[in-house]
Amino acid sequence: MNTAASEAFLSRLQPGTDSPHPAWLQALRRAAFQWVAEQGFPTAKDEAWKYTRVAPILEIPFQPAKPDTNPQLCAASVERLVGDYGGPRLVFVNGYFAAGLSTLERLAPGTQVTHLAPLLRADREAPLFADAFRARPQAFTALNAAFAEDGALVQIPAETRVDEPIHLVFLSAPGPTPRASHPRALVRVGAGSRAILVESHVGSAGEVYLSNAVSEVLLDAGAALEHYKVQNESTAAFHVALLSVRQARDSHFTAHSWALGAALARQEVRVVLEGPGAEVVLNGLYLPRGKQHLDNQTTIEHLAPRCTSREFYKGVMDDRGHGVFDGRIIVHPGAMKTDASQTNKNLLLSEVAQINTQPRLEIFADDVKCAHGAAVGQLDEQALFYLRSRGISLAMARSVLTFAFVSEMLELIRLEPLRADVQRLVTAQLQRLEVLV
């Protein structure tokens, strides 16, 4: 790593000394920033980063994002951009809560959906806020801990069913210079409760910015959460994100991830199954085109017995697009009766598109059932021939087969309005292939 570039990058983001934050937060910020200054940014020598270079991020003179007062932004424009799914919506612009763009109605009794800033000004340390950095520090997670000024707080009490989805919108607005924002979300679902959460990460087309996001999820015993994330950043922007999940006994977590935007994006998912009988499902779709680089990193740790994990990711790479999938399932000692499977399928549509896939199992317990696999291929020539023999053009035949490959992931979306929005975005991403829907 270019030390000079790293130092210059950090110097532009150096935290101020006149912070109004309480002592606990100032100490955390100093520790996190110092960690990055001493350890530096990952390089190709780091196993988890060997296919993703961070130099393009460090070379840009990012400045800390500030609250945006763009008069052109209104609730209707945000709704057109990210959809309306019928439930409460929290909107953050450049990492700061935008009350005028948010809708906090229709909340279940006892449910708390608000922003973090008041909690970060309190003398008592905010629960979960430092967990991601302290548990497994890395450069971008540390930067989020050092610079996040606001974020979403979702707390659902025990034995509560939240039927309408909670929508978190993280919008990067343009500025005179490239900006770096650090979105944050803290989510806790109480024992026996049910909820749906949607995260939308978007930005102005063509704008260069960095969105460095961290989401922390804690599921108590018997809780269930469906989590959907749509990453549709500007194709000139950078998106680095961590989703960290801890699950107690008999909890259920399902995550769906769609990586569509950004010049370079890296989504890391860490799930720790801490209680017996916990279940997790991770689904993902990534569609790099042009010169996009979309990296997916997943780690599922089985700490307790009788836990189940299912993982299914698909990628479609076109032009010079570069996709990465690195998935780890770790079965720790004592995690007997583990049932885990992991599948990654990839479709290359051009001769210069790339995919690096590495599914991994690390098993340190007996009496388990685990499987993993990966596949990389091109469109089936026989299927193309069949469609062309029916009078369909080559371009249209390629489009039909590509969309059929992708549609399997769309069918997994149970939230119908979101499924329609994601299908529209996926179709736009594949529009050069003239996909029909």
C-alpha positions as CSV (number, residue, x, y, z in Angstrom):
1,M,0.0,0.0,0.0
2,N,1.2,3.5,-0.9
3,T,1.9,4.9,2.6
4,A,1.9,8.5,1.3
5,A,-1.6,8.0,-0.3
6,S,-2.9,6.5,2.9
7,E,-1.6,9.3,5.1
8,A,-3.0,11.9,2.7
9,F,-6.4,10.2,2.7
10,L,-6.5,10.2,6.5
11,S,-5.2,13.7,6.9
12,R,-8.2,15.0,4.9
13,L,-10.6,13.1,7.3
14,Q,-8.7,14.0,10.5
15,P,-11.4,14.3,13.3
16,G,-11.7,17.8,14.9
17,T,-10.7,18.5,18.4
18,D,-13.8,20.6,19.2
19,S,-16.2,17.7,19.1
20,P,-19.4,18.1,21.2
21,H,-19.6,14.4,21.8
22,P,-19.4,12.8,25.2
23,A,-16.1,11.3,26.6
24,W,-17.0,7.7,25.7
25,L,-17.5,8.6,22.0
26,Q,-14.5,10.8,21.8
27,A,-12.4,8.0,23.2
28,L,-13.8,5.5,20.7
29,R,-13.2,7.9,17.8
30,R,-9.6,8.5,18.8
31,A,-9.0,4.7,19.2
32,A,-10.6,3.8,15.9
33,F,-8.7,6.6,14.0
34,Q,-5.5,5.6,15.6
35,W,-6.0,2.0,14.6
36,V,-6.3,2.9,11.0
37,A,-3.3,5.2,11.2
38,E,-1.2,2.4,12.7
39,Q,-2.5,-0.6,10.8
40,G,-3.2,1.0,7.5
41,F,-5.5,-0.1,4.7
42,P,-5.7,-3.6,3.3
43,T,-3.5,-4.8,0.5
44,A,-3.4,-7.7,-2.0
45,K,-1.5,-9.6,0.7
46,D,-4.6,-9.7,2.8
47,E,-6.5,-12.9,1.9
48,A,-10.0,-11.2,2.1
49,W,-8.8,-8.3,-0.1
50,K,-6.6,-10.0,-2.6
51,Y,-9.0,-9.3,-5.5
52,T,-10.1,-5.8,-4.5
53,R,-7.6,-2.9,-4.5
54,V,-8.5,0.1,-2.3
55,A,-5.9,2.4,-4.0
56,P,-8.6,3.9,-6.3
57,I,-10.4,5.1,-3.1
58,L,-7.3,6.5,-1.4
59,E,-6.3,8.4,-4.6
60,I,-9.4,10.6,-4.5
61,P,-9.4,13.7,-2.3
62,F,-12.5,12.9,-0.3
63,Q,-13.8,15.5,2.2
64,P,-16.1,14.7,5.2
65,A,-19.7,14.8,4.1
66,K,-21.9,17.6,5.7
67,P,-25.6,17.8,6.2
68,D,-27.3,18.5,2.8
69,T,-29.9,21.3,2.4
70,N,-30.7,20.6,-1.3
71,P,-34.1,22.2,-1.8
72,Q,-34.7,19.9,-4.8
73,L,-35.0,16.9,-2.4
74,C,-38.5,16.2,-1.3
75,A,-40.4,13.2,0.0
76,A,-41.9,12.6,-3.4
77,S,-38.5,12.6,-5.2
78,V,-37.1,10.2,-2.6
79,E,-40.1,7.9,-3.1
80,R,-39.5,7.9,-6.9
81,L,-35.9,7.1,-6.3
82,V,-36.2,4.2,-3.8
83,G,-39.9,3.2,-3.7
84,D,-42.6,3.2,-1.1
85,Y,-43.2,-0.1,0.8
86,G,-46.0,1.1,3.0
87,G,-44.2,1.3,6.4
88,P,-42.1,3.8,8.2
89,R,-39.2,5.3,6.3
90,L,-36.0,6.9,7.7
91,V,-34.0,9.0,5.2
92,F,-30.4,9.9,5.7
93,V,-28.6,12.4,3.3
94,N,-24.8,12.2,3.4
95,G,-25.1,10.2,6.7
96,Y,-27.4,12.7,8.4
97,F,-31.0,12.3,9.3
98,A,-33.4,14.2,7.1
99,A,-36.6,14.5,9.1
100,G,-38.5,16.3,6.3
101,L,-38.0,13.3,3.9
102,S,-38.8,10.7,6.5
103,T,-42.1,9.1,7.5
104,L,-42.4,7.7,11.0
105,E,-46.1,6.8,11.1
106,R,-47.7,3.4,11.5
107,L,-45.3,2.1,14.1
108,A,-46.2,-1.0,16.1
109,P,-46.7,-0.2,19.9
110,G,-43.4,-0.1,21.7
111,T,-41.3,-0.1,18.5
112,Q,-38.6,2.5,18.3
113,V,-37.5,3.7,14.8
114,T,-35.4,6.9,15.1
115,H,-32.0,8.3,14.4
116,L,-28.8,7.8,16.4
117,A,-27.6,11.4,16.9
118,P,-29.4,12.0,20.3
119,L,-28.0,8.7,21.6
120,L,-24.5,9.6,20.5
121,R,-24.7,12.8,22.5
122,A,-25.7,11.0,25.7
123,D,-23.2,10.3,28.5
124,R,-23.9,6.6,28.4
125,E,-22.3,4.5,25.6
126,A,-24.7,3.6,22.9
127,P,-25.4,-0.2,22.8
128,L,-23.9,-2.0,19.8
129,F,-22.2,1.1,18.4
130,A,-18.7,0.0,19.0
131,D,-19.2,-3.7,18.6
132,A,-18.2,-4.1,14.9
133,F,-14.9,-2.2,15.4
134,R,-14.0,-4.0,18.6
135,A,-15.0,-7.5,17.5
136,R,-13.0,-7.7,14.3
137,P,-11.3,-4.3,13.4
138,Q,-10.5,-3.4,9.8
139,A,-9.8,-0.1,8.2
140,F,-13.2,0.9,6.9
141,T,-15.1,-0.4,9.9
142,A,-12.8,1.7,12.1
143,L,-13.4,4.8,9.9
144,N,-17.1,4.4,10.4
145,A,-16.6,4.2,14.1
146,A,-14.4,7.3,14.0
147,F,-16.7,9.5,11.8
148,A,-20.3,8.3,11.9
149,E,-22.3,11.3,13.1
150,D,-25.8,9.8,12.8
151,G,-27.6,6.7,11.7
152,A,-30.7,4.6,12.1
153,L,-31.8,3.0,15.4
154,V,-34.5,0.3,15.2
155,Q,-35.6,-1.5,18.4
156,I,-38.5,-3.9,18.4
157,P,-39.7,-5.1,21.8
158,A,-40.3,-8.8,22.6
159,E,-43.3,-10.6,21.2
160,T,-44.1,-7.9,18.6
161,R,-45.0,-8.5,15.0
162,V,-44.2,-5.7,12.6
163,D,-45.9,-6.5,9.3
164,E,-45.1,-3.4,7.4
165,P,-41.4,-3.1,6.3
166,I,-39.1,-0.6,7.9
167,H,-37.3,1.3,5.2
168,L,-33.8,2.9,5.7
169,V,-32.7,5.1,2.9
170,F,-29.0,6.3,2.7
171,L,-28.7,8.9,0.0
172,S,-25.4,10.5,-1.1
173,A,-26.1,14.0,-2.4
174,P,-23.6,15.9,-4.7
175,G,-21.2,18.5,-3.5
176,P,-18.5,20.8,-4.8
177,T,-15.8,18.2,-3.9
178,P,-16.0,14.4,-3.5
179,R,-17.5,13.5,-0.2
180,A,-17.1,10.6,2.2
181,S,-20.1,9.6,4.4
182,H,-20.4,6.8,7.0
183,P,-24.0,5.5,7.2
184,R,-24.8,3.5,10.3
185,A,-27.7,1.3,11.4
186,L,-28.3,-0.4,14.8
187,V,-31.1,-3.0,14.8
188,R,-32.3,-5.1,17.7
189,V,-35.3,-7.5,17.4
190,G,-36.7,-8.7,20.7
191,A,-37.4,-12.2,21.7
192,G,-40.2,-13.8,19.7
193,S,-40.6,-10.8,17.4
194,R,-40.9,-10.5,13.6
195,A,-39.9,-7.7,11.3
196,I,-38.9,-6.7,7.8
197,L,-36.1,-4.2,7.1
198,V,-35.1,-2.7,3.7
199,E,-31.9,-0.8,3.2
200,S,-31.6,1.4,0.1
201,H,-28.2,2.9,-0.8
202,V,-28.4,5.4,-3.6
203,G,-26.7,8.5,-5.0
204,S,-26.8,11.1,-7.8
205,A,-25.9,9.6,-11.2
206,G,-22.3,10.3,-12.2
207,E,-21.2,11.7,-8.9
208,V,-18.0,10.6,-7.2
209,Y,-18.3,9.8,-3.5
210,L,-17.6,7.2,-0.9
211,S,-20.3,5.5,1.2
212,N,-18.8,3.5,4.0
213,A,-21.7,1.8,5.8
214,V,-22.0,-0.4,8.8
215,S,-25.2,-2.2,9.9
216,E,-25.4,-4.1,13.2
217,V,-28.2,-6.6,13.8
218,L,-28.9,-8.4,17.1
219,L,-31.6,-11.1,17.2
220,D,-32.9,-12.2,20.6
221,A,-34.2,-15.7,21.2
222,G,-36.9,-16.8,18.7
223,A,-36.7,-13.5,16.8
224,A,-37.0,-13.3,13.0
225,L,-35.9,-10.6,10.6
226,E,-36.0,-10.4,6.8
227,H,-33.3,-8.0,5.6
228,Y,-33.2,-6.6,2.1
229,K,-30.4,-4.4,0.8
230,V,-30.4,-2.6,-2.6
231,Q,-27.0,-1.1,-3.5
232,N,-27.7,1.2,-6.5
233,E,-25.0,3.8,-6.0
234,S,-23.7,6.1,-8.8
235,T,-21.5,4.1,-11.1
236,A,-18.7,6.6,-10.4
237,A,-18.9,6.1,-6.7
238,F,-17.4,3.7,-4.1
239,H,-19.4,1.6,-1.6
240,V,-17.8,-0.3,1.2
241,A,-20.2,-2.0,3.7
242,L,-20.4,-4.4,6.6
243,L,-23.5,-6.2,7.8
244,S,-22.8,-7.8,11.2
245,V,-25.4,-10.1,12.6
246,R,-25.6,-12.0,16.0
247,Q,-28.3,-14.6,16.5
248,A,-29.6,-16.1,19.8
249,R,-31.3,-19.4,20.3
250,D,-34.0,-20.4,17.6
251,S,-33.7,-17.0,15.8
252,H,-34.2,-16.7,12.1
253,F,-32.4,-14.3,9.8
254,T,-32.9,-14.0,6.0
255,A,-30.8,-11.5,4.0
256,H,-31.2,-10.6,0.3
257,S,-28.5,-8.4,-1.3
258,W,-28.5,-6.8,-4.8
259,A,-25.3,-5.2,-5.9
260,L,-26.0,-3.0,-9.0
261,G,-24.2,0.3,-8.7
262,A,-20.8,1.8,-7.8
263,A,-17.5,1.7,-9.7
264,L,-16.1,-0.3,-6.8
265,A,-18.3,-1.9,-4.1
266,R,-17.5,-4.4,-1.4
267,Q,-20.2,-5.9,0.8
268,E,-19.1,-7.9,3.7
269,V,-21.6,-10.0,5.7
270,R,-20.7,-11.6,9.0
271,V,-23.2,-13.8,10.8
272,V,-22.5,-15.5,14.2
273,L,-25.0,-18.2,15.3
274,E,-24.6,-18.0,19.0
275,G,-27.6,-20.0,20.2
276,P,-28.7,-23.5,19.5
277,G,-31.3,-23.9,16.7
278,A,-30.6,-20.5,15.0
279,E,-31.1,-20.3,11.3
280,V,-29.7,-18.0,8.6
281,V,-30.3,-17.6,4.9
282,L,-28.1,-15.4,2.7
283,N,-29.1,-14.7,-0.9
284,G,-27.2,-12.3,-3.2
285,L,-27.1,-11.1,-6.8
286,Y,-24.3,-9.0,-8.4
287,L,-24.3,-7.6,-11.9
288,P,-21.0,-5.8,-12.8
289,R,-21.0,-4.2,-16.2
290,G,-18.6,-1.8,-17.9
291,K,-15.6,-1.6,-15.6
292,Q,-17.5,-2.2,-12.4
293,H,-15.9,-4.2,-9.6
294,L,-18.4,-5.8,-7.2
295,D,-17.0,-7.8,-4.3
296,N,-19.1,-10.0,-2.0
297,Q,-17.6,-11.4,1.2
298,T,-19.6,-13.6,3.6
299,T,-18.7,-15.4,6.8
300,I,-21.1,-17.6,8.8
301,E,-19.8,-18.9,12.1
302,H,-21.6,-21.8,13.7
303,L,-20.9,-21.5,17.4
304,A,-23.8,-23.5,18.8
305,P,-25.3,-27.0,18.0
306,R,-28.3,-27.6,15.7
307,C,-27.9,-24.5,13.7
308,T,-28.7,-24.2,10.0
309,S,-27.3,-22.0,7.3
310,R,-28.2,-21.6,3.6
311,E,-26.3,-19.4,1.2
312,F,-27.0,-18.8,-2.5
313,Y,-25.3,-16.1,-4.6
314,K,-25.4,-15.5,-8.3
315,G,-23.4,-13.2,-10.5
316,V,-23.6,-12.0,-14.1
317,M,-20.5,-10.3,-15.5
318,D,-20.5,-8.4,-18.8
319,D,-18.1,-6.1,-20.7
320,R,-15.1,-5.8,-18.4
321,G,-17.1,-6.3,-15.2
322,H,-15.3,-8.0,-12.3
323,G,-17.2,-10.0,-9.7
324,V,-15.9,-11.5,-6.5
325,F,-17.5,-14.0,-4.2
326,D,-15.6,-15.2,-1.1
327,G,-17.8,-17.2,1.3
328,R,-16.7,-18.9,4.5
329,I,-18.7,-21.2,6.7
330,I,-16.9,-22.0,10.0
331,V,-18.2,-24.8,12.2
332,H,-16.6,-24.3,15.6
333,P,-15.8,-27.1,18.1
334,G,-19.0,-28.1,19.9
335,A,-21.3,-27.1,17.1
336,M,-22.7,-30.6,16.5
337,K,-25.7,-31.2,14.2
338,T,-24.8,-28.3,12.1
339,D,-26.5,-28.2,8.7
340,A,-24.8,-25.8,6.2
341,S,-24.8,-25.4,2.5
342,Q,-23.3,-22.7,0.2
343,T,-23.7,-22.3,-3.6
344,N,-22.3,-19.7,-6.0
345,K,-23.2,-19.6,-9.7
346,N,-21.8,-17.2,-12.2
347,L,-22.5,-16.3,-15.8
348,L,-19.8,-14.6,-18.0
349,L,-21.2,-12.7,-21.0
350,S,-18.0,-11.5,-22.5
351,E,-14.5,-12.8,-23.1
352,V,-13.0,-10.2,-20.9
353,A,-15.4,-10.3,-17.9
354,Q,-14.0,-11.8,-14.7
355,I,-15.1,-13.7,-11.7
356,N,-13.2,-14.9,-8.7
357,T,-15.1,-17.3,-6.6
358,Q,-13.9,-19.1,-3.4
359,P,-16.5,-21.0,-1.4
360,R,-15.0,-22.4,1.8
361,L,-15.8,-24.8,4.6
362,E,-13.9,-24.9,7.8
363,I,-15.2,-27.7,10.0
364,F,-13.9,-28.4,13.6
365,A,-16.8,-30.5,14.9
366,D,-18.2,-34.0,14.3
367,D,-21.7,-35.1,13.3
368,V,-22.3,-32.2,10.8
369,K,-23.8,-32.0,7.3
370,C,-22.1,-29.4,5.2
371,A,-21.8,-28.8,1.4
372,H,-20.5,-26.1,-0.9
373,G,-20.0,-25.5,-4.5
374,A,-19.3,-23.0,-7.3
375,A,-20.0,-22.9,-11.0
376,V,-18.7,-20.5,-13.7
377,G,-20.0,-20.7,-17.3
378,Q,-21.4,-19.0,-20.3
379,L,-24.8,-19.1,-22.0
380,D,-25.8,-22.6,-23.2
381,E,-25.1,-22.9,-26.9
382,Q,-27.8,-25.5,-27.3
383,A,-30.4,-23.3,-25.7
384,L,-29.3,-20.4,-27.9
385,F,-29.6,-22.6,-31.0
386,Y,-33.1,-23.7,-29.9
387,L,-34.3,-20.2,-29.5
388,R,-32.8,-19.0,-32.8
389,S,-34.4,-21.9,-34.6
390,R,-37.7,-20.5,-33.5
391,G,-37.0,-17.2,-35.2
392,I,-35.6,-15.3,-32.2
393,S,-32.6,-13.1,-32.9
394,L,-29.2,-13.9,-31.2
395,A,-29.4,-10.7,-29.1
396,M,-32.9,-11.5,-27.9
397,A,-32.0,-15.2,-27.2
398,R,-29.1,-14.1,-25.1
399,S,-31.3,-11.7,-23.3
400,V,-34.0,-14.3,-22.5
401,L,-31.5,-16.8,-21.1
402,T,-29.7,-14.2,-19.1
403,F,-32.9,-12.9,-17.5
404,A,-34.0,-16.5,-16.8
405,F,-30.7,-17.0,-14.9
406,V,-31.3,-13.8,-12.9
407,S,-35.0,-14.3,-12.3
408,E,-34.5,-17.1,-9.8
409,M,-33.1,-14.6,-7.4
410,L,-36.0,-12.2,-8.0
411,E,-38.5,-14.9,-7.1
412,L,-37.0,-15.1,-3.6
413,I,-38.3,-11.6,-2.7
414,R,-41.5,-12.0,-0.7
415,L,-42.2,-8.3,-0.5
416,E,-44.1,-7.7,-3.7
417,P,-43.5,-3.9,-4.2
418,L,-39.8,-4.4,-3.6
419,R,-39.7,-7.3,-6.1
420,A,-41.2,-5.0,-8.7
421,D,-38.6,-2.3,-8.0
422,V,-35.7,-4.6,-8.0
423,Q,-36.9,-6.3,-11.2
424,R,-37.0,-2.8,-12.8
425,L,-33.5,-2.0,-11.7
426,V,-32.1,-5.4,-12.8
427,T,-33.8,-5.0,-16.2
428,A,-32.2,-1.5,-16.6
429,Q,-28.8,-3.0,-15.7
430,L,-29.3,-5.6,-18.4
431,Q,-30.9,-3.3,-20.9
432,R,-28.1,-3.5,-23.4
433,L,-29.1,-7.1,-23.8
434,E,-32.7,-6.0,-24.5
435,V,-34.2,-8.2,-21.8
436,L,-37.9,-8.6,-22.1
437,V,-40.0,-8.8,-18.9
